[in-house]
Amino acid sequence: MGRFGTFAFSAGLYAYVGSACGPGGLRARLERHWRGPRRSHWHVDYLRHVASLQWVIWQTAPELECPWSQTLAALPGAFAPVPGFGATDCRHGCPAHLFLLPPQADPLAVAAWLAEKVPSTLLI
């Protein structure tokens, strides 16, 4: 994964939090993640070469990227397997933007928990 090196990821459900402020906006970013990257640019691209996308929980407010990351870091049983993953440009002290969720985590329950902790409208 670029300068991060090589990592072994445990099987499980991961949550990645990112923004879509680049060219093409949200549509282009979601299409890229859904089809899988042709080349690796972002940290999550390296993971997408070996992991499948199952759920997308999105919001059109990029300022929620770090509050969501910090809230996921506080989810009981969740942890950041690679410190700084996806957060190299973060200026808000996030431990990472990728989290392994607790076993048996339900994406819809995690979305509801995020909505409760970080008031926003979640679109699934």
N, C-alpha and C positions, 0 to 999 in steps of 0.2 A: 504494500500500500504506500507507494511513494517513499517518502523519508521515514514513515512509521515502521517500515520493514515488513516482516512476515508474522502473521498471527494465526493461531488455531482458534476458531470460534466454536463454542459448544452448540449443539443442536438446541433449538428453541425458537421462540417468537421474539423478534427484535422490533424495537420502535426506533425509527430514525426521524429526526426533526430537522427540516431544512426550509429555506425560503426559495422563492422562485422569482427573484428580482431581475434575472438576466434576460437576454434576448428571447423573445417568444413567450415570456411570462409563465404563468401557471400551466397552461395547456402544453407548451413545449417541454416543461420539466416533467410533468406527469407522463407524457408520452415516452420520454426518454427512460424514465424509471420503469414504466410498464413493459416496454419492449426489451429492456436491457441495453446497456451502453455498447456502442461499437468500439469505442476506445475509452480508457479510464482517464478521467479528468478529476472528478471529486472522489473523496474517500469512499463514499457509498457505492460508486461505480465498481470498485474492486470487489466489494462484497456481493454486488448484483451478479457478478460472473458465476457465483456458486450458490446464490440464494434466490428464492423466488419471491416475488411481490405478491402478497395476499390481500392486503387492505390498504386503503388510502384514507386518512383522516385529514381533511384540509380546511384551511381558513384563508381568506384573502387579505389578511392583515399581517404583513411580514414582521411587524413588531412583536408578534406572539412567539417567534422562534425560540428566543431565550427563556421567556417565562414557561413555555411548554417543556423545554429541556430541563430547567431547574425543578419543575413540578414532577416530571418523570423520575428525576434523580431521587426524589423524596418518596416515590411509590414503594411501599413495603415489599421487599423481596426483589426489587429491580436493582440493576447495577450497570455501570459503564465498563464493558470488558476491555476497552482500549481508551485510556485517558486521552482526551483531546480529539477523539475521532469526530470528524465533521465540524469541529469547533476551532480550527486554527485561526480564524479571523474573528472569533467571538471576543467582544469587549465587556462582557457582563459576568465573567467568572464561571461559566458553565463547565462542569467537569468533562462533558462530552455532549455530542448530539446523537449518540447511538446508545441504546440501552437494551440489555437482555431483560425481558419481562419475566415475572415470576411464573413458575410452572402453572399450567391450567389458566393462564391469563386469557380473558376474553376481550378481543379488540373493542367491542361495543361497550363493555364495562369500563375499559380504560378510557375511551372517548368520553363517556359520561362523567368519569372521575375528573378528567381534565377540564371539562366544562364547568364542573362544580368548583374546582380549585382556581381556575383561570377563566373568569366569566367571559364567554365569547359564544358565538354561534358556530357550532361544528357542523360541517357538511361531510357526509360519508358516502 
